[in-house]
Amino acid sequence: MYGHKYTDEEKTFMEAYVPGHSYKEIQKAFTDRFRWGITVGQIKSYIGSNNLNTGRTGRFEKGHIPSNKGKKMSAELYEKAKPTMFKKGHVPSNYRPVGSERITKDGYIEIKIADSRKWALKHRVIWESENGNIPKDCNIVFRDGNRKNTNIDNLMMVKKGVIAVLNHTGMCKHKEARETAIRLSELKIETAKAKRRKKEE
């Protein structure tokens, strides 16, 4: 069947029917119409070779109604599926309780803050619990440069612009002088602002 030469009628059918239909739907309609057992593989091959497009994403579209909606599972099917069903109170083997910690690929500690698989950076959680929300133009940095030292005394809130200056100048590499580097970067930014204001006057 893979050597089948499609007739003009079959080609016209494909062009008209393919958009909006699944491979199986196309296979069934084609078989019903032309009475030869085309396979799903042949359908895919034909569509690819002729640059046709089903227009389907493989996902359920908005408003889609499942074919089994409102239908009860048969007793036979239920017994077959029963061993794989989650039982009431079942806890998955990979479950992590709220408060669990993990290390990100960048070396930060994350803490689970809700059962909905929600995790947050621990140093930000600790800072906000002590000082309130972190402004959008700020980040929390570590005084000693150690991302695992989330003690509140080791955390500082710094404007993102200052961090950019630190990274650009390379001053952030010196852990022992980090606070001094931050203050110098803040001074550099304020000096630049003052110069711009003076020019505008």
Disulfide bonds with the S-S distance in Angstrom:
none
